[in-house]
Amino acid sequence: MILYNVTISIDESIHEEWLDWMKQVHIPEVMATGCFLENKMLRMLNEEAGGITYAIQYIAADMPTYELYQQEHAPGLQKQTMDKYSGKFAAFRTILEIVHQTK
């Protein structure tokens, strides 16, 4: 399985609006692509000054499914975020392979 992690530092002045938008609009749209099995949104507790930081994690079944998301869906979804919150956030993305998981 593949874990797609998006770490976002959001400006405090729009934090509440952004958080609501992520929960109500953006994450549901990402999940509606059918490319991910589950997601989690985590807030970093050891934040640096100047922003509030979150990690949004999505689990894909395999690399081809993640690559499909990147090719077919990510550009439009990322553009929506940029258009709405340009200059108010910084984001970086990582892709990890899950090699062991215990429940």
Phi, psi and omega in degrees: 000156183242132175256120177256115184248127176244116178259126185230129171256120186247139179299135183301330184294338180238010186308307185297317179297314180299314181301315178297316179297318179299313183290320187269333187238297191294305181299316175301324178292320177297315181293329180292346177293340182080006183273345185236146182272327181200169177212161175218147173237124183237145175255130178290137180266339180256062185283150173273160178296145174102000179183168176246132189244136179233155168240125176250124185243133178237139180252123175253151182295325184198173182295318178301324178291318176298316180296324175300314177303313182298321183282317190264331190238321187302316183304314180292318180292320178292325178296320177302316179295315180297316180297322184279324189232024181308131179081357183247003180207161171230139182224147168219151187239142175227152178238126182233146174266129176279117181257344177201139179213135178239137177241000000 
